[in-house]
Amino acid sequence: MNAKPDGNQMPPEHQEMPLIEHLLELRNRLLKMVLAVLVCFGAIYPFANELYLFLSEPIRSLLPVGQTMIATDVTSPFFAPLKLALVLAVFAAIPIILYQLWSFIAPGLYAHEKRLAFPLLFTSVILFYAGAAFAYFVVFPLVFGFFTAIGPEGIVELPDITSYLNFVLKMFFAFGVAFEIPIATVLLILTGATTPSDLAAKRPYVVVGCFIIGMLLTPPDIISQTLLAVPMWILFEVGILFGRLAKREVADADSDEPAGE
């Protein structure tokens, strides 16, 4: 007689599901992700020009009176807002994308893993958005103010709209990923790859690594490098703290779960 699965055992129907069913399920989830991006794109694209003006406000506000941004390619006025709308559609659809991923992997997780996985997914979305917002509202005004102030006298500032878009999207991605450090730290601790004590002991190396990453992912100025490195270090410390709490919760869940018959 088969024993009833406990919290640490996967239901037999998930263990015996054929590979083709997994692939079909994955295909359906991917189609829903693509559909979500297309729907968001359809809603955002009519406002693409206004959104580009909002995105370029940090640098346009610093240009001398009478100067503006330019398009050096004949197709840039069309493709730059189009690209921005597509990227924003992906950003807007991230919660749906992660929900589809969660729905695909959740049946194969243990009970205590489910309790931790969903909060980690939700927090990762919030942190990514927070990183992008930090870049726009804090980093961009300082970085563009620095660049426009140190230019040689007599040089006219005429930023290209495509180059500017590529620059800010790179910064959004860099800060969004950097703000995921607490999630990565917690996952490393939960998987047993390291411990909070080991990570705390390596703090000096982590601080140096944060500044190296800041140097590689941001423009070659000390302001933007520091504005990325310092939050990364703070988020690393937050990750250690929550890693300790998550590890303690997993240990308590394991001790409370009954053994299988």
C-alpha positions as CSV (number, residue, x, y, z in Angstrom):
1,M,0.0,0.0,0.0
2,N,1.4,3.4,-1.0
3,A,2.0,5.9,1.8
4,K,0.3,9.3,1.5
5,P,2.9,11.9,0.4
6,D,3.9,14.3,3.1
7,G,5.3,17.8,2.7
8,N,8.7,16.5,1.6
9,Q,7.4,14.2,-1.1
10,M,6.1,15.2,-4.6
11,P,2.7,13.8,-5.6
12,P,3.0,10.7,-7.9
13,E,1.2,12.4,-10.7
14,H,4.0,15.0,-11.0
15,Q,6.7,12.4,-10.7
16,E,5.1,10.3,-13.5
17,M,4.1,13.1,-15.9
18,P,5.4,12.3,-19.4
19,L,8.1,14.6,-20.9
20,I,5.7,15.6,-23.8
21,E,3.2,17.0,-21.2
22,H,6.0,19.1,-19.6
23,L,6.9,20.4,-23.0
24,L,3.3,21.3,-23.9
25,E,2.9,23.0,-20.5
26,L,6.1,25.0,-21.1
27,R,4.9,26.0,-24.6
28,N,1.6,27.2,-23.2
29,R,3.3,29.2,-20.5
30,L,5.7,30.8,-23.1
31,L,2.8,31.7,-25.4
32,K,1.1,33.5,-22.5
33,M,4.3,35.4,-21.7
34,V,4.6,36.5,-25.3
35,L,0.9,37.5,-25.4
36,A,1.3,39.5,-22.2
37,V,4.2,41.4,-23.7
38,L,2.3,42.1,-26.9
39,V,-0.8,43.3,-25.0
40,C,1.4,45.7,-22.9
41,F,3.2,46.9,-26.1
42,G,-0.2,47.6,-27.7
43,A,-1.2,49.7,-24.7
44,I,2.1,51.5,-24.4
45,Y,3.0,52.3,-28.0
46,P,0.5,55.1,-28.6
47,F,2.2,57.0,-25.8
48,A,5.8,56.1,-27.0
49,N,6.7,59.7,-27.9
50,E,5.5,61.1,-24.6
51,L,7.3,58.4,-22.7
52,Y,10.5,59.2,-24.6
53,L,10.2,62.8,-23.6
54,F,9.7,61.8,-20.0
55,L,12.7,59.4,-20.2
56,S,14.9,62.2,-21.7
57,E,13.9,64.8,-19.2
58,P,17.0,64.4,-17.0
59,I,19.3,65.4,-19.8
60,R,17.1,67.8,-21.6
61,S,16.6,69.9,-18.5
62,L,20.4,70.4,-18.3
63,L,20.9,71.5,-21.9
64,P,21.4,75.2,-22.5
65,V,18.4,77.3,-23.6
66,G,17.8,76.8,-27.3
67,Q,19.6,73.4,-27.5
68,T,17.8,70.1,-27.9
69,M,18.4,66.5,-28.7
70,I,19.0,65.4,-32.3
71,A,18.5,62.3,-34.5
72,T,21.6,61.5,-36.6
73,D,19.8,58.7,-38.4
74,V,16.8,59.3,-40.6
75,T,14.9,56.3,-39.0
76,S,15.7,57.2,-35.4
77,P,12.6,59.3,-34.7
78,F,10.6,56.2,-35.4
79,F,12.7,53.4,-34.1
80,A,13.8,55.0,-30.8
81,P,10.3,55.4,-29.4
82,L,9.4,52.0,-30.8
83,K,12.3,50.3,-29.0
84,L,11.5,52.2,-25.8
85,A,7.8,51.0,-26.0
86,L,8.9,47.4,-26.5
87,V,11.4,47.4,-23.6
88,L,8.7,49.0,-21.3
89,A,6.3,46.4,-22.4
90,V,8.7,43.7,-21.2
91,F,9.2,45.6,-18.0
92,A,5.5,45.9,-17.5
93,A,4.9,42.2,-18.2
94,I,7.5,41.0,-15.8
95,P,5.0,40.1,-13.0
96,I,3.0,38.0,-15.5
97,I,6.1,36.4,-16.9
98,L,7.3,35.4,-13.4
99,Y,3.8,34.2,-12.5
100,Q,3.8,31.9,-15.5
101,L,7.3,30.6,-14.5
102,W,6.0,30.1,-11.0
103,S,3.0,28.2,-12.2
104,F,5.2,25.9,-14.3
105,I,7.7,25.0,-11.5
106,A,5.4,25.2,-8.5
107,P,4.0,21.6,-8.8
108,G,7.4,20.1,-8.5
109,L,8.4,22.0,-5.3
110,Y,8.2,20.8,-1.7
111,A,5.8,22.6,0.6
112,H,8.4,24.6,2.4
113,E,10.0,25.5,-0.9
114,K,6.7,26.9,-2.1
115,R,6.4,29.1,1.0
116,L,9.8,30.7,0.2
117,A,9.8,30.7,-3.7
118,F,6.8,33.0,-4.2
119,P,8.0,35.7,-1.8
120,L,11.4,35.6,-3.5
121,L,9.8,36.0,-6.9
122,F,7.6,38.8,-5.8
123,T,10.5,40.6,-4.1
124,S,12.7,40.2,-7.1
125,V,10.2,42.1,-9.2
126,I,10.0,44.9,-6.7
127,L,13.8,45.1,-6.4
128,F,14.2,45.3,-10.2
129,Y,11.7,48.1,-10.5
130,A,13.4,49.8,-7.5
131,G,16.8,49.6,-9.2
132,A,15.4,51.2,-12.4
133,A,13.7,53.9,-10.4
134,F,16.8,54.6,-8.4
135,A,18.8,55.0,-11.7
136,Y,16.2,57.4,-13.1
137,F,15.5,59.6,-10.1
138,V,18.9,59.6,-8.4
139,V,21.7,58.5,-10.7
140,F,20.7,60.2,-14.0
141,P,20.5,63.8,-12.7
142,L,23.9,63.4,-11.0
143,V,25.6,61.7,-14.0
144,F,24.3,64.0,-16.7
145,G,25.0,67.0,-14.5
146,F,28.6,65.8,-14.2
147,F,28.9,65.1,-18.0
148,T,27.4,68.4,-19.1
149,A,29.5,70.4,-16.6
150,I,33.0,69.0,-17.5
151,G,32.7,69.5,-21.3
152,P,35.3,71.7,-23.0
153,E,34.2,75.3,-23.4
154,G,32.8,76.0,-26.9
155,I,31.5,72.5,-27.4
156,V,27.8,72.3,-28.1
157,E,25.9,69.5,-26.3
158,L,23.6,67.8,-28.8
159,P,22.8,64.3,-27.5
160,D,21.6,61.7,-30.1
161,I,18.2,60.2,-29.2
162,T,19.3,56.6,-30.1
163,S,22.6,56.8,-28.2
164,Y,20.8,58.3,-25.2
165,L,18.2,55.5,-25.2
166,N,20.8,52.8,-25.4
167,F,22.7,54.4,-22.5
168,V,19.7,54.7,-20.2
169,L,18.5,51.2,-21.0
170,K,21.9,49.8,-20.1
171,M,21.8,51.7,-16.9
172,F,18.3,50.5,-16.1
173,F,19.4,46.9,-16.7
174,A,22.6,47.4,-14.6
175,F,20.8,48.8,-11.6
176,G,17.9,46.5,-11.9
177,V,20.1,43.4,-11.8
178,A,22.3,44.9,-9.1
179,F,19.3,45.3,-6.9
180,E,18.7,41.6,-7.2
181,I,21.7,40.9,-4.9
182,P,19.6,40.1,-1.8
183,I,17.7,37.4,-3.8
184,A,20.9,35.9,-5.1
185,T,22.4,35.9,-1.6
186,V,19.4,34.2,-0.1
187,L,19.3,31.6,-2.8
188,L,23.0,30.8,-2.3
189,I,22.4,30.4,1.4
190,L,19.3,28.2,1.0
191,T,21.0,25.9,-1.5
192,G,23.9,25.3,0.9
193,A,26.5,26.9,-1.5
194,T,27.6,29.1,1.3
195,T,26.5,30.3,4.8
196,P,25.8,33.7,6.3
197,S,28.9,33.5,8.4
198,D,31.1,32.7,5.3
199,L,29.6,35.6,3.4
200,A,30.1,38.0,6.3
201,A,33.7,36.9,6.5
202,K,34.2,37.8,2.9
203,R,32.8,41.3,3.3
204,P,36.0,43.2,2.3
205,Y,36.3,41.2,-1.0
206,V,32.6,41.8,-1.7
207,V,33.0,45.6,-1.2
208,V,35.9,45.6,-3.7
209,G,33.9,43.5,-6.1
210,C,31.0,45.9,-5.9
211,F,33.2,48.8,-7.0
212,I,34.7,46.6,-9.8
213,I,31.2,45.7,-11.1
214,G,30.2,49.4,-10.8
215,M,33.2,50.3,-12.9
216,L,32.3,47.8,-15.6
217,L,28.6,48.4,-15.8
218,T,28.5,52.2,-15.6
219,P,30.2,55.1,-17.4
220,P,33.8,55.9,-16.6
221,D,33.1,58.4,-13.8
222,I,33.4,58.0,-10.1
223,I,29.9,59.3,-9.4
224,S,27.9,56.6,-11.2
225,Q,30.3,53.9,-10.1
226,T,29.9,54.8,-6.5
227,L,26.1,55.2,-6.9
228,L,26.0,51.6,-8.1
229,A,28.6,50.1,-5.8
230,V,27.3,51.4,-2.5
231,P,23.7,50.2,-2.9
232,M,25.1,46.8,-4.0
233,W,27.1,46.5,-0.8
234,I,24.0,47.6,1.3
235,L,21.8,45.1,-0.5
236,F,24.5,42.4,0.1
237,E,24.2,43.0,3.8
238,V,20.4,42.9,3.5
239,G,20.7,39.6,1.7
240,I,22.8,38.1,4.5
241,L,20.2,39.2,7.1
242,F,17.2,37.7,5.2
243,G,19.3,34.6,4.3
244,R,19.7,33.9,8.1
245,L,15.9,34.3,8.6
246,A,15.1,32.1,5.6
247,K,17.5,29.4,6.6
248,R,16.0,29.4,10.1
249,E,12.5,29.1,8.7
250,V,13.5,26.2,6.5
251,A,15.1,24.4,9.5
252,D,11.9,25.0,11.5
253,A,9.7,23.7,8.7
254,D,11.8,20.5,8.3
255,S,11.6,19.8,12.1
256,D,7.9,20.3,12.1
257,E,7.1,18.1,9.1
258,P,6.1,14.5,10.0
259,A,8.2,11.7,8.6
260,G,6.8,9.6,5.7
261,E,5.2,6.3,6.6
